[in-house]
Amino acid sequence: MHPVPHRATGLLLGWLLDEAFGDPGRWHPVAGFGLVAAALEKRTHAPDRWAGVLHVGLLLGTTVAGGVLLERASGGRPRLATALTATATWTVLGGRSLRREARAVHRHLADGDLPSARLRIRSLVGREPSQLTSPELARATVESVAENTSDAVVAPLLWGAVAGIPGLLGYRVINTLDAMIGHRNPRYCRFGWAAARLDDAANWVPARVAALLTAAAAPLVGGRPSRALHTVRADAHRHPSPNAGPIEAAFAGALGVQLGGVNSYAGVAEDRGTLGDGPAVTPADIPRGSRLAAATGALAAGLATTAALLLADRRISRRGIVTRKLNGDSEIERGFSGYVKGYGPSSAPDSPAPMVNRLALQQRMRDYLHAHSRS
């Protein structure tokens, strides 16, 4: 059996592991990668785009090469291939942990504990939360759940379906580096350019697939797919991010609320546009947003598993066609070899043809092919 079907099994198992256990509390591989990236940055950082390209290239190339070696090491061993893919998938996903953090913020808001909610939300957003009100904290939570459902669930699953372990690990490197250095501040505006642009490219298709899956899941939270899709078409372009816009607009439409607005990042106000035409988000919308994220993630797992199986069938079919073609060519070559020596096609030995005059050889080849085509 071709090894690619085990990719589908590994992706599904990895998603189930993330849904069951979430991220490990200690020794998370992504956190370890972050430490390595930060250490390397001390040597590679410069206010120059090419320095950033070198930084990203070293980390991404090394990680993808490691993923390729893991896949090759598991070749011919289905259980090992499945286990490695499942482990890599579990490592790069973050759906359960994302929803856990959202529930914690909601719990603090429900208790009226704004200081604790502001402190807890720092694990979800990059905006300054110290002055945020309860509705603003709720909006920030729903927006983070939406964007990270695409970045931490849908995108890695799709990359895993297409490119296996190298795709899973490579995507996580790109997304992590964007979070670390893809900022428009004086230190990273040039050094982080490559990470930010690469993340935009890697997420362009997954973000739009995530928006479609969110629309499909809208009825599970009392929404309508048509409204979610309309909001994406009408409002996604208002968001400054080409990939956060579609998924946040889809969430706004599916939940029937309005997302976006003015946020403060390091003391700088940034207008994120308004997404959706519903009422402002309230703390009660956080559990609905979490359920929508869970449903979107489940649909993404099903889509990725199906895609991996279809790609496996296609590769198996292509391998079979190539094998049959090679076998057929070998039969013709053996037949022609015998014909040149004076044998008929049905009694040709496997020994190579003797050296003959080039023109005579060409004529014999035409004669043989003509005879072979009529037999």
N, C-alpha and C positions, 0 to 999 in steps of 0.2 A: 504494500500500500504506500502511496506517495505521502511524504511527511506533512504536507500542508493541511490535510484534514485535522491533524492534531492541533494546529493553530487555532481552529475554531473551538475545539474543546477547551483548550487552555484559556482562551479569551473569556469564555463563559464561566469557567471555574474561577478565574481571577476576579471577575466582576462579583460572583457570589461570595468570594472571600472578603472582598471590600464591603459588601453589603452586610455581611455577618459580623466582621470584626473592626472594620475601619482601619485607620493608620495605627501602627504600633506606637505606644507611648514613648519608647526610647529606641535609640539606634535605628532611626528611620534612614534608609539609603539615600533618599532625596536630601535630607538634612546633611548627611555625610558629604554628598556631592557639593552642597552649598559651601561647606567648609573648605573643600578642595578648590572650588572656584574662587573663593575669597582669598585664599593663600596665593593662587596663581595671579590674581589681579594685582597684588603687591609688586609683582615683577613685570606685568605686561601693561599696566595702566599708563596711558598718556592721553593728552587732549587731542586725539587724532583718530580718524575713522579706521585707518589701516591697523592701528594698534587694537582696536575693538574687533576687527575682522580676524586678526591673529588669535586673540583671546577666545573668541567663539569657535574658531576653526579647530584649535587645539583640543578644547573640551568636547566639542561635538564629534570630531573625527575619532578621538580616542574611545568615546562611549559607543559610537556606532560600530567601530571595529570590534570592540568587546562583544557587542550583541551578535555580530556575524560569527565570531568564533564560538559563541555559545550555541548558536543554531547548527553550525557545522559539527560541533562535538556531539550533538544529540542526534545526528543523522543516522537513520536505521534503527533507532531506539524510541519507539512511539511513546512509551510511558515517560521517559526522561524528557522528550520534546514537549509533551503536554505539561509536565510539572514545571519546566523552566518557563514556558509561556505563561502559565498560570501565576507563577511567582512574580514575573516581570509585570504582568497586568495588575496584580494586587499592589505592587510597589508604586505604580504610577497613577493609580486612580485615587480619587479623594472624595467620592460622593457621600459616604456615610459620615465622615468627619465634618464635611461642609454643613450637612444638615444638623449635626450635633451642635456645632457652634451657633447656628441660627436658633435652635431651640433654647440654648442657654441665654442668648440675648432676649428672646421672647419672654422667658421666665422672669428675668430681671425687670423687664418693662411691665409685665403683668403685675408684679409686686410693687411697682412704683419706685423701684430702686434705680434711678437714672445714673448715679455715679458708677454702679457696678455694670450697668448696660454699656456705658461709654467705655469702660475699661475692657470689657469682654469683646466689644466689636472691633477693637484694634487688630484682632487676629483675622478679621475678614476684609477690612477696607484700609486704604491708604490715606483717606481724607482725615482731617483733624476733627475728632469727635467731642472735644471738651465742651463745646457750646451747643451741641445738637440737642434738639427737643425730642420728645417721644416719637412723634410722627416722622421726624427726620431720621432718627435711628432706625425706625421700621423700614423707611424707604431705602436707606443704605444697606440694610440686611437683605431685603428682597433683591436689590440690584446685584449685590455680591453673589447671592445664591444663583441668580440667573447667569451671570457672566461665568462663574466658576463651574456651573453645570456643563457649559460648553467646553471650557478650558481643561477641566480636571476629570471629565467623564466621557463626553461624546468624542472629542478630538482624539484622545489617546486610544480609545477603542477602534476608531476608524483607521488610525495609523497602524495599529496592531493588525487589523484585518488585511491591510494592503501590504505591509512590510514586515510583519512578524516582530520578533524581539528587537531587531535593530530599529524598527519604526517606533515601537513603544518607548524604548530608552532614548532614542534620538529626539523624539517629540518632547519628552519630559525635560531634557537638557535645554532645548530651545525655549520652552515656556518658563523654566526656572531662571534662566539667564535674563529673559525679558523682565521678570519680576525683580531681579537683583540690580540690573544695570540699564534697563531700557527706559530711563527717565530723562525728562527735559530740564534738568538742572545743570548748573555750571560744570559739575564733575563728569556727568555722563552724557551731555547733549551730543558729543561727538564720539566718545568711546563706546557708548551704548547704542549707537545708531544701527550697527549690524544686528545686534540681538533683537532690537525692536522691529526692524524691517523683516527679519527672518521669521519672527513670531507672527507678524501680520500675514505673511505668505502661508505659513504652516496651518494657520487657523481659518483661512478664507473659506474654504469649502466646508470644513466641520461646523463653523459657526452658522452657516446657512442651512446645513442639514439639521443642526440642533434647533433652529427656529421652526423648521417644518415638523420635527418630532414634537416640539412644545405645542404647536397648533393642534396636532393630532391628539395630544393628551389633554387638551383644554376641557373637554366634557367631564373629566374626572374631578375638576375643581369648580364645576358649575359654569364654565366658560364655553365659548363657541369657537371652533376652528376658523370659521370665516372672519370673525372679529380679530383673532390673533393675526391672521395673514394680512388683513387690511391694515392693521397697525404697523406691521413690518413694512409694507409697501409705502405707507404714508409717512412714517416717522423715523424709520431706522437711519435715514441719511442725516438726521439732525444731530446724531451722536458723533463726537469727534473721532471715535474709534470705528474703523470699518468693520470690525468683527463683534465688538460689544453691542453695537447698535441693533443688529438684527435679533439677537437673542433677548436683549432687554426689552425691545419692542414687542417681541412675541410673548414674553411673560406679562407685560402690561396689558396686552390685548386679551390674553387667556384669563387673567385674573380680574379684568375689568377695572383696572386702576390706572393712575398716571404715575410714571416714573420719570427720572431725570430732573433737571433743575440746576441750580448753582451749588457747587461744592467747593470746599476750601482745601487746598493741598499745600502744605508748608507755608501757610499764610497767603497763598495766591488763590484768588477766586477764579473758578473755571466754570463756564456755562456749558452744561452737558446736553442742553436742549430738552424739550419735553416729549415724552413718549406715551402715547395713549390719551384718551379723552375722558377717562373715568375720574372718580374722586381720588383724593390724596390717600396714600397708603396709611393704614393704621396697624398697630401691633397685631391685631387679629388676622391680618393678611400674611403674617410670617409663616404660620403653620400651613396655610394654603399654598404658599410659594414653595415650601419644603416638599409637600406632597406632589406638586407639579414637577419639581426637580427630580424626585424619585421616579415618577412615571416616565419622564423624558429619558432618564438614565436606563431604565428597563427597556424601553424601545430601542435605545442606542445599542444595548447589549445584544438584543435580538437581531438588529440590522447588521452589526459587525459580525456576529456568528454566521448569519446567512451569507454575507459577502465573502467571508473566508471560505465557506464551503463551495460557493460558486466559483471562486478563483481556483480552488483546489481541483474541482471537476474540469475546469478549462485547461489547467496545466497538465492534468493527467491525460486529457483527450489530445492535447498537442504533442505530448510525449509519445502517445501511442501512434499518432500519425507519422511523426518523425521516425519512429522505430520501424513501422511498416514500410516507409519509403526507403529507409536504409537497407532493410532486408530485400526489398524489391530490386534496388540498384545492385546489390551484391549478386542476386540471381542473374541479372542481365550481364554483369561483368564476367561471371563465371561462364555463362553461355557464349559470350563473345570470345572469351579466351579459347574455348574449344573450337569455335568456328574458324578462328584464325589458324588453328593447327589442323583444320580439316575435319573436325568432328561436327556433328549436328548439335543443336541446342540441347536436346534431351540427353545426350551422352557426354556432355562436356566434363572433363576432369578439372580439378582445382589448381593445376599447375599453371604458372604464368605463361602468357603468349611469348613466342620467340621474337627476336628482333627482325622486323621486315621493313621493306621499303615504305617510306612515309605515305606516298600516294597509293600504294597497294593496300596499305593498312586502312586508309580512309575509305577506299572503295569497298574493301571487305566489311568495314563497319556499316556502311550504307546498305550493303546486301543483307547483312545479318539483321539489322533493325527492320528492314523491309520484310524479311522472312518471319522475324519474331512477331511483328505486328499482325501477321495473318494467321498465326498459329493460335 
